[in-house]
């Protein structure tokens, strides 16, 4: 509709939001995408699959991207942490010097997300992915995600 209403002055429409809506935007005729910088290579694979008419492959790629979008929705951007882990930058610190809002659960989740996305990465110039080293169930704090024992007792009702 936008293209039709704008006429010849509008050369095209780009999608944004890091690729979150590309499966919906592409069939509507977007001419490009403004991906997030942390997984641009994955968004390019998604775009190429859509351009080639390989919808099933596109849905598979998009499905692997979904969890990172969910993590970003909770904490805002995780771009800098992903860039750090991919070896693009050395620090994920903020301009204001603030600490990451990610807790150990998020670090474990990001590890899993990156393991799923890693086969789709085409850029490996930063070396191997820097995983957090946090082990689920190893206790709370920097050594692992909080365990049931560290959170307190759970009644049998809560386990059902």
Buried (B, 14 or more C-beta within 10 A) or exposed (E): EEBEEEEEEEEEBEBBBBBBBBBEBBEEEBEEBEBBBBBBBBBBBBBEBBEEEEEEBBBEBBEBBEBBBEBBEEEEEBBBBBBBBBBBBEEBEEEEEEEBEBBBEBBBBBBEBBEBBBEBBEEEEBEEBBBBEBEBEBBBEEEBBBEEEEEEEEEEEEEE
